[in-house]
Amino acid sequence: MELGKEALEALGYRVVAKTGSVEALDVFLAQPEQFALVITDQTTPDMTSMVLARRLLEDRPGILIILDTG
């Protein structure tokens, strides 16, 4: 995760990185307009990436989401 974060920051992106899907959802829901893209791993703890993606889209239809795997 850290390598991807650093790579995106080097390209000028502002990155918020979380290791758990519940925490990521909480951060997103607090300020959904601050995010242009969400990248999530298929096997996140506590909540699958598909469930996370549905919750994100409920709050912000059209948000770009990349479902990645390990």
Backbone as CSV, one residue per row, in Angstrom:
resi,resn,N_x,N_y,N_z,CA_x,CA_y,CA_z,C_x,C_y,C_z
1,MET,0.827,-1.191,0.000,0.000,0.000,0.000,0.867,1.249,0.000
2,GLU,1.923,1.245,0.798,2.767,2.439,0.919,3.424,2.800,-0.409
3,LEU,3.871,1.793,-1.158,4.509,2.043,-2.446,3.545,2.715,-3.422
4,GLY,2.319,2.212,-3.482,1.312,2.815,-4.356,0.986,4.234,-3.945
5,LYS,0.889,4.465,-2.660,0.615,5.804,-2.130,1.725,6.765,-2.536
6,GLU,2.967,6.345,-2.325,4.106,7.190,-2.668,4.171,7.469,-4.170
7,ALA,3.873,6.465,-4.977,3.908,6.642,-6.429,2.857,7.662,-6.878
8,LEU,1.653,7.553,-6.345,0.601,8.499,-6.715,0.914,9.911,-6.222
9,GLU,1.466,10.020,-5.026,1.846,11.338,-4.502,2.958,11.962,-5.345
10,ALA,3.891,11.145,-5.828,4.970,11.646,-6.677,4.427,12.218,-7.987
11,LEU,3.259,11.730,-8.400,2.617,12.241,-9.605,1.741,13.463,-9.324
12,GLY,1.691,13.865,-8.049,0.951,15.069,-7.693,-0.426,14.847,-7.110
13,TYR,-0.810,13.591,-6.891,-2.131,13.297,-6.327,-2.094,13.396,-4.807
14,ARG,-3.202,13.823,-4.244,-3.376,13.796,-2.796,-3.982,12.437,-2.460
15,VAL,-3.360,11.689,-1.571,-3.755,10.303,-1.306,-4.143,10.135,0.158
16,VAL,-5.260,9.464,0.383,-5.667,9.042,1.718,-5.645,7.519,1.690
17,ALA,-4.786,6.920,2.509,-4.642,5.459,2.500,-5.108,4.887,3.832
18,LYS,-5.960,3.889,3.754,-6.472,3.185,4.933,-6.322,1.693,4.698
19,THR,-6.094,0.936,5.781,-5.919,-0.507,5.634,-7.205,-1.288,5.832
20,GLY,-8.241,-0.664,6.364,-9.508,-1.348,6.584,-10.645,-0.674,5.834
21,SER,-11.547,-1.476,5.325,-12.653,-0.947,4.531,-13.637,-0.125,5.352
22,VAL,-13.858,-0.500,6.597,-14.789,0.261,7.442,-14.222,1.652,7.715
23,GLU,-12.953,1.713,8.041,-12.309,3.009,8.268,-12.308,3.844,6.983
24,ALA,-12.022,3.215,5.857,-12.029,3.926,4.578,-13.417,4.499,4.279
25,LEU,-14.444,3.703,4.523,-15.815,4.173,4.291,-16.138,5.360,5.187
26,ASP,-15.750,5.298,6.447,-15.995,6.404,7.376,-15.334,7.691,6.892
27,VAL,-14.092,7.589,6.442,-13.370,8.762,5.947,-14.063,9.309,4.702
28,PHE,-14.449,8.430,3.797,-15.127,8.848,2.570,-16.455,9.535,2.883
29,LEU,-17.255,8.932,3.750,-18.579,9.483,4.055,-18.509,10.834,4.754
30,ALA,-17.412,11.093,5.449,-17.248,12.378,6.123,-17.084,13.524,5.120
31,GLN,-16.462,13.244,3.956,-16.242,14.270,2.940,-16.192,13.638,1.549
32,PRO,-17.296,13.104,1.074,-17.261,12.384,-0.202,-16.848,13.242,-1.396
33,GLU,-17.100,14.526,-1.335,-16.754,15.407,-2.457,-15.243,15.596,-2.600
34,GLN,-14.476,15.194,-1.601,-13.026,15.343,-1.636,-12.329,14.236,-2.432
35,PHE,-13.084,13.235,-2.867,-12.494,12.083,-3.542,-12.929,12.012,-4.995
36,ALA,-11.947,11.822,-5.880,-12.228,11.641,-7.304,-12.177,10.168,-7.687
37,LEU,-11.483,9.369,-6.884,-11.255,7.967,-7.201,-11.018,7.195,-5.909
38,VAL,-11.518,5.974,-5.862,-11.249,5.069,-4.745,-10.638,3.800,-5.327
39,ILE,-9.497,3.395,-4.781,-8.855,2.144,-5.159,-8.957,1.229,-3.947
40,THR,-9.519,0.045,-4.129,-9.692,-0.876,-3.012,-9.289,-2.290,-3.412
41,ASP,-8.770,-3.011,-2.464,-8.369,-4.399,-2.689,-9.606,-5.294,-2.606
42,GLN,-9.619,-6.351,-3.368,-10.747,-7.288,-3.377,-10.989,-7.932,-2.018
43,THR,-9.933,-8.131,-1.251,-10.058,-8.851,0.019,-9.742,-7.931,1.194
44,THR,-10.584,-6.961,1.424,-10.393,-6.045,2.542,-11.009,-6.638,3.805
45,PRO,-10.413,-6.329,4.960,-10.971,-6.857,6.208,-12.325,-6.209,6.539
46,ASP,-13.174,-6.943,7.191,-14.458,-6.474,7.730,-15.573,-6.241,6.709
47,MET,-15.221,-5.933,5.471,-16.240,-5.653,4.457,-15.611,-5.930,3.093
48,THR,-16.283,-6.678,2.248,-15.714,-6.954,0.926,-15.670,-5.675,0.099
49,SER,-14.825,-5.681,-0.904,-14.712,-4.505,-1.757,-16.005,-4.245,-2.528
50,MET,-16.750,-5.285,-2.842,-18.030,-5.089,-3.542,-19.039,-4.374,-2.646
51,VAL,-19.084,-4.751,-1.379,-19.980,-4.074,-0.434,-19.528,-2.628,-0.259
52,LEU,-18.225,-2.427,-0.113,-17.690,-1.076,0.009,-18.055,-0.243,-1.217
53,ALA,-17.862,-0.787,-2.395,-18.175,-0.063,-3.633,-19.649,0.327,-3.690
54,ARG,-20.525,-0.575,-3.304,-21.970,-0.254,-3.308,-22.281,0.898,-2.352
55,ARG,-21.662,0.871,-1.165,-21.889,1.939,-0.174,-21.369,3.286,-0.692
56,LEU,-20.201,3.263,-1.332,-19.637,4.488,-1.889,-20.561,5.063,-2.961
57,LEU,-21.061,4.182,-3.820,-21.934,4.622,-4.910,-23.298,5.093,-4.412
58,GLU,-23.762,4.551,-3.298,-25.020,5.033,-2.712,-24.887,6.493,-2.298
59,ASP,-23.750,6.812,-1.719,-23.537,8.172,-1.231,-23.071,9.117,-2.331
60,ARG,-22.344,8.595,-3.285,-21.805,9.427,-4.360,-21.875,8.682,-5.689
61,PRO,-23.051,8.675,-6.306,-23.184,7.993,-7.599,-22.161,8.530,-8.603
62,GLY,-21.559,7.625,-9.337,-20.605,8.021,-10.355,-19.160,8.097,-9.895
63,ILE,-18.897,7.929,-8.585,-17.509,7.945,-8.115,-16.741,6.834,-8.820
64,LEU,-15.539,7.126,-9.245,-14.714,6.120,-9.907,-14.123,5.188,-8.861
65,ILE,-14.227,3.877,-9.098,-13.736,2.875,-8.161,-12.926,1.843,-8.928
66,ILE,-11.733,1.563,-8.426,-10.903,0.493,-8.983,-10.857,-0.627,-7.957
67,LEU,-11.311,-1.809,-8.351,-11.227,-2.999,-7.491,-9.972,-3.756,-7.911
68,ASP,-9.015,-3.816,-7.003,-7.712,-4.414,-7.281,-7.578,-5.710,-6.497
69,THR,-6.636,-6.522,-6.894,-6.344,-7.721,-6.121,-4.844,-7.841,-5.927
70,GLY,-4.455,-8.255,-4.727,-3.141,-8.429,-4.192,-1.982,-8.409,-5.048
